[in-house]
Amino acid sequence: MFKRLVKFIKEVRNELKRVSWPSRDEIRGSTTVVIGIVLVLAVFIGLVDRALTFVISIVFG
């Protein structure tokens, strides 16, 4: 059992050495895009919610 665990950890370390990690600039750019998309979607969902609330209040109000 212990030998399998050690082998697994060695294989994980070898795999992680082969990973091409993104640069700091790539991470910053991706983060900016994600935050921008989240903000746009939040505004869109907020506007749709307001519109539907208005329509429902007219219909049932």
N, CA, C and O atoms as CSV, one atom per row, in Angstrom:
chain,resi,resn,atom,element,x,y,z
A,1,MET,N,N,0.829,-1.192,0.000
A,1,MET,CA,C,0.000,0.000,0.000
A,1,MET,C,C,0.872,1.253,0.000
A,1,MET,O,O,0.614,2.193,-0.752
A,2,PHE,N,N,1.903,1.265,0.843
A,2,PHE,CA,C,2.774,2.427,0.939
A,2,PHE,C,C,3.559,2.629,-0.355
A,2,PHE,O,O,3.776,3.764,-0.778
A,3,LYS,N,N,3.981,1.539,-0.982
A,3,LYS,CA,C,4.734,1.644,-2.245
A,3,LYS,C,C,3.869,2.247,-3.344
A,3,LYS,O,O,4.351,3.042,-4.151
A,4,ARG,N,N,2.600,1.875,-3.376
A,4,ARG,CA,C,1.692,2.433,-4.386
A,4,ARG,C,C,1.495,3.922,-4.177
A,4,ARG,O,O,1.424,4.683,-5.142
A,5,LEU,N,N,1.407,4.341,-2.928
A,5,LEU,CA,C,1.249,5.760,-2.618
A,5,LEU,C,C,2.490,6.547,-3.045
A,5,LEU,O,O,2.372,7.617,-3.642
A,6,VAL,N,N,3.661,6.028,-2.744
A,6,VAL,CA,C,4.904,6.694,-3.134
A,6,VAL,C,C,5.004,6.775,-4.650
A,6,VAL,O,O,5.394,7.808,-5.195
A,7,LYS,N,N,4.650,5.681,-5.338
A,7,LYS,CA,C,4.680,5.673,-6.803
A,7,LYS,C,C,3.711,6.710,-7.366
A,7,LYS,O,O,4.045,7.426,-8.311
A,8,PHE,N,N,2.514,6.792,-6.786
A,8,PHE,CA,C,1.525,7.758,-7.235
A,8,PHE,C,C,2.054,9.184,-7.071
A,8,PHE,O,O,1.929,10.000,-7.985
A,9,ILE,N,N,2.638,9.483,-5.923
A,9,ILE,CA,C,3.164,10.829,-5.671
A,9,ILE,C,C,4.285,11.163,-6.639
A,9,ILE,O,O,4.363,12.294,-7.120
A,10,LYS,N,N,5.156,10.204,-6.937
A,10,LYS,CA,C,6.238,10.447,-7.908
A,10,LYS,C,C,5.667,10.717,-9.299
A,10,LYS,O,O,6.154,11.596,-10.010
A,11,GLU,N,N,4.647,9.972,-9.685
A,11,GLU,CA,C,4.031,10.178,-10.995
A,11,GLU,C,C,3.344,11.540,-11.077
A,11,GLU,O,O,3.395,12.208,-12.110
A,12,VAL,N,N,2.710,11.939,-9.996
A,12,VAL,CA,C,2.065,13.256,-9.965
A,12,VAL,C,C,3.117,14.348,-10.110
A,12,VAL,O,O,2.911,15.299,-10.864
A,13,ARG,N,N,4.226,14.234,-9.414
A,13,ARG,CA,C,5.300,15.232,-9.521
A,13,ARG,C,C,5.835,15.308,-10.941
A,13,ARG,O,O,6.080,16.397,-11.459
A,14,ASN,N,N,6.020,14.146,-11.576
A,14,ASN,CA,C,6.510,14.134,-12.955
A,14,ASN,C,C,5.509,14.787,-13.906
A,14,ASN,O,O,5.903,15.516,-14.817
A,15,GLU,N,N,4.226,14.531,-13.699
A,15,GLU,CA,C,3.198,15.153,-14.552
A,15,GLU,C,C,3.197,16.660,-14.370
A,15,GLU,O,O,3.109,17.408,-15.343
A,16,LEU,N,N,3.293,17.104,-13.128
A,16,LEU,CA,C,3.257,18.542,-12.858
A,16,LEU,C,C,4.464,19.262,-13.454
A,16,LEU,O,O,4.379,20.451,-13.759
A,17,LYS,N,N,5.571,18.569,-13.621
A,17,LYS,CA,C,6.739,19.187,-14.263
A,17,LYS,C,C,6.491,19.418,-15.751
A,17,LYS,O,O,7.088,20.313,-16.349
A,18,ARG,N,N,5.612,18.615,-16.351
A,18,ARG,CA,C,5.334,18.729,-17.781
A,18,ARG,C,C,4.234,19.744,-18.104
A,18,ARG,O,O,4.032,20.096,-19.266
A,19,VAL,N,N,3.541,20.203,-17.093
A,19,VAL,CA,C,2.443,21.143,-17.314
A,19,VAL,C,C,3.020,22.479,-17.766
A,19,VAL,O,O,4.006,22.959,-17.207
A,20,SER,N,N,2.399,23.074,-18.779
A,20,SER,CA,C,2.811,24.421,-19.186
A,20,SER,C,C,1.929,25.412,-18.434
A,20,SER,O,O,0.767,25.621,-18.781
A,21,TRP,N,N,2.497,26.006,-17.414
A,21,TRP,CA,C,1.759,26.928,-16.572
A,21,TRP,C,C,1.641,28.267,-17.274
A,21,TRP,O,O,2.579,28.692,-17.949
A,22,PRO,N,N,0.499,28.946,-17.128
A,22,PRO,CA,C,0.318,30.249,-17.778
A,22,PRO,C,C,1.196,31.308,-17.108
A,22,PRO,O,O,1.525,31.213,-15.926
A,23,SER,N,N,1.561,32.306,-17.890
A,23,SER,CA,C,2.371,33.394,-17.340
A,23,SER,C,C,1.476,34.326,-16.520
A,23,SER,O,O,0.249,34.230,-16.547
A,24,ARG,N,N,2.123,35.211,-15.808
A,24,ARG,CA,C,1.386,36.168,-14.979
A,24,ARG,C,C,0.481,37.055,-15.844
A,24,ARG,O,O,-0.646,37.365,-15.457
A,25,ASP,N,N,0.979,37.456,-17.004
A,25,ASP,CA,C,0.176,38.294,-17.905
A,25,ASP,C,C,-1.031,37.545,-18.442
A,25,ASP,O,O,-2.111,38.124,-18.557
A,26,GLU,N,N,-0.871,36.268,-18.774
A,26,GLU,CA,C,-1.993,35.464,-19.253
A,26,GLU,C,C,-3.058,35.314,-18.172
A,26,GLU,O,O,-4.254,35.395,-18.452
A,27,ILE,N,N,-2.616,35.096,-16.943
A,27,ILE,CA,C,-3.563,34.956,-15.833
A,27,ILE,C,C,-4.312,36.270,-15.615
A,27,ILE,O,O,-5.525,36.275,-15.406
A,28,ARG,N,N,-3.578,37.381,-15.666
A,28,ARG,CA,C,-4.196,38.695,-15.463
A,28,ARG,C,C,-5.234,38.959,-16.560
A,28,ARG,O,O,-6.332,39.437,-16.278
A,29,GLY,N,N,-4.881,38.646,-17.808
A,29,GLY,CA,C,-5.809,38.858,-18.914
A,29,GLY,C,C,-7.051,38.002,-18.790
A,29,GLY,O,O,-8.165,38.484,-18.993
A,30,SER,N,N,-6.868,36.740,-18.459
A,30,SER,CA,C,-8.012,35.839,-18.302
A,30,SER,C,C,-8.906,36.279,-17.156
A,30,SER,O,O,-10.131,36.232,-17.265
A,31,THR,N,N,-8.302,36.702,-16.069
A,31,THR,CA,C,-9.077,37.157,-14.916
A,31,THR,C,C,-9.895,38.394,-15.273
A,31,THR,O,O,-11.051,38.517,-14.869
A,32,THR,N,N,-9.294,39.306,-16.027
A,32,THR,CA,C,-10.003,40.514,-16.454
A,32,THR,C,C,-11.204,40.163,-17.319
A,32,THR,O,O,-12.281,40.737,-17.161
A,33,VAL,N,N,-11.015,39.215,-18.234
A,33,VAL,CA,C,-12.119,38.796,-19.103
A,33,VAL,C,C,-13.239,38.171,-18.279
A,33,VAL,O,O,-14.411,38.479,-18.498
A,34,VAL,N,N,-12.902,37.313,-17.349
A,34,VAL,CA,C,-13.913,36.646,-16.528
A,34,VAL,C,C,-14.690,37.668,-15.696
A,34,VAL,O,O,-15.918,37.616,-15.637
A,35,ILE,N,N,-13.979,38.591,-15.058
A,35,ILE,CA,C,-14.658,39.599,-14.247
A,35,ILE,C,C,-15.566,40.461,-15.120
A,35,ILE,O,O,-16.680,40.793,-14.716
A,36,GLY,N,N,-15.096,40.824,-16.316
A,36,GLY,CA,C,-15.916,41.623,-17.227
A,36,GLY,C,C,-17.184,40.899,-17.639
A,36,GLY,O,O,-18.266,41.486,-17.633
A,37,ILE,N,N,-17.060,39.638,-17.994
A,37,ILE,CA,C,-18.234,38.858,-18.404
A,37,ILE,C,C,-19.215,38.708,-17.242
A,37,ILE,O,O,-20.426,38.812,-17.433
A,38,VAL,N,N,-18.698,38.466,-16.053
A,38,VAL,CA,C,-19.575,38.332,-14.881
A,38,VAL,C,C,-20.339,39.632,-14.636
A,38,VAL,O,O,-21.533,39.599,-14.337
A,39,LEU,N,N,-19.670,40.766,-14.760
A,39,LEU,CA,C,-20.345,42.050,-14.551
A,39,LEU,C,C,-21.421,42.294,-15.609
A,39,LEU,O,O,-22.518,42.750,-15.287
A,40,VAL,N,N,-21.111,41.992,-16.863
A,40,VAL,CA,C,-22.097,42.170,-17.938
A,40,VAL,C,C,-23.307,41.275,-17.700
A,40,VAL,O,O,-24.445,41.726,-17.834
A,41,LEU,N,N,-23.076,40.027,-17.352
A,41,LEU,CA,C,-24.188,39.110,-17.093
A,41,LEU,C,C,-25.004,39.542,-15.875
A,41,LEU,O,O,-26.227,39.403,-15.869
A,42,ALA,N,N,-24.339,40.061,-14.853
A,42,ALA,CA,C,-25.058,40.522,-13.662
A,42,ALA,C,C,-25.980,41.684,-14.019
A,42,ALA,O,O,-27.126,41.732,-13.572
A,43,VAL,N,N,-25.483,42.615,-14.822
A,43,VAL,CA,C,-26.313,43.742,-15.241
A,43,VAL,C,C,-27.487,43.248,-16.088
A,43,VAL,O,O,-28.621,43.688,-15.896
A,44,PHE,N,N,-27.217,42.341,-17.018
A,44,PHE,CA,C,-28.269,41.799,-17.873
A,44,PHE,C,C,-29.348,41.107,-17.051
A,44,PHE,O,O,-30.538,41.350,-17.251
A,45,ILE,N,N,-28.935,40.248,-16.132
A,45,ILE,CA,C,-29.910,39.524,-15.302
A,45,ILE,C,C,-30.690,40.499,-14.428
A,45,ILE,O,O,-31.890,40.321,-14.216
A,46,GLY,N,N,-30.014,41.533,-13.919
A,46,GLY,CA,C,-30.706,42.546,-13.125
A,46,GLY,C,C,-31.754,43.279,-13.932
A,46,GLY,O,O,-32.857,43.523,-13.442
A,47,LEU,N,N,-31.422,43.636,-15.175
A,47,LEU,CA,C,-32.385,44.335,-16.036
A,47,LEU,C,C,-33.574,43.445,-16.393
A,47,LEU,O,O,-34.718,43.898,-16.388
A,48,VAL,N,N,-33.300,42.178,-16.701
A,48,VAL,CA,C,-34.395,41.243,-17.012
A,48,VAL,C,C,-35.283,41.066,-15.789
A,48,VAL,O,O,-36.506,41.001,-15.915
A,49,ASP,N,N,-34.685,40.987,-14.616
A,49,ASP,CA,C,-35.463,40.841,-13.387
A,49,ASP,C,C,-36.357,42.055,-13.167
A,49,ASP,O,O,-37.530,41.907,-12.823
A,50,ARG,N,N,-35.816,43.247,-13.362
A,50,ARG,CA,C,-36.612,44.467,-13.211
A,50,ARG,C,C,-37.771,44.491,-14.210
A,50,ARG,O,O,-38.902,44.825,-13.855
A,51,ALA,N,N,-37.479,44.136,-15.454
A,51,ALA,CA,C,-38.512,44.149,-16.489
A,51,ALA,C,C,-39.622,43.152,-16.172
A,51,ALA,O,O,-40.805,43.477,-16.273
A,52,LEU,N,N,-39.238,41.947,-15.791
A,52,LEU,CA,C,-40.247,40.942,-15.463
A,52,LEU,C,C,-41.048,41.325,-14.230
A,52,LEU,O,O,-42.252,41.076,-14.176
A,53,THR,N,N,-40.409,41.921,-13.250
A,53,THR,CA,C,-41.123,42.388,-12.065
A,53,THR,C,C,-42.141,43.456,-12.445
A,53,THR,O,O,-43.268,43.450,-11.949
A,54,PHE,N,N,-41.742,44.375,-13.327
A,54,PHE,CA,C,-42.644,45.429,-13.785
A,54,PHE,C,C,-43.844,44.828,-14.527
A,54,PHE,O,O,-44.987,45.210,-14.276
A,55,VAL,N,N,-43.581,43.899,-15.430
A,55,VAL,CA,C,-44.660,43.270,-16.212
A,55,VAL,C,C,-45.600,42.503,-15.300
A,55,VAL,O,O,-46.818,42.596,-15.456
A,56,ILE,N,N,-45.073,41.765,-14.371
A,56,ILE,CA,C,-45.913,40.979,-13.449
A,56,ILE,C,C,-46.737,41.899,-12.566
A,56,ILE,O,O,-47.897,41.604,-12.276
A,57,SER,N,N,-46.148,43.022,-12.130
A,57,SER,CA,C,-46.920,43.945,-11.290
A,57,SER,C,C,-48.058,44.592,-12.079
A,57,SER,O,O,-49.102,44.901,-11.505
A,58,ILE,N,N,-47.874,44.800,-13.372
A,58,ILE,CA,C,-48.950,45.353,-14.207
A,58,ILE,C,C,-50.044,44.308,-14.399
A,58,ILE,O,O,-51.230,44.618,-14.282
A,59,VAL,N,N,-49.646,43.065,-14.694
A,59,VAL,CA,C,-50.610,42.013,-14.967
A,59,VAL,C,C,-51.418,41.666,-13.707
A,59,VAL,O,O,-52.640,41.537,-13.773
A,60,PHE,N,N,-50.745,41.517,-12.577
A,60,PHE,CA,C,-51.427,41.078,-11.366
A,60,PHE,C,C,-51.694,42.213,-10.383
A,60,PHE,O,O,-52.332,42.006,-9.350
A,61,GLY,N,N,-51.210,43.405,-10.700
A,61,GLY,CA,C,-51.279,44.511,-9.764
A,61,GLY,C,C,-52.555,45.184,-9.714
A,61,GLY,O,O,-52.721,46.137,-8.952
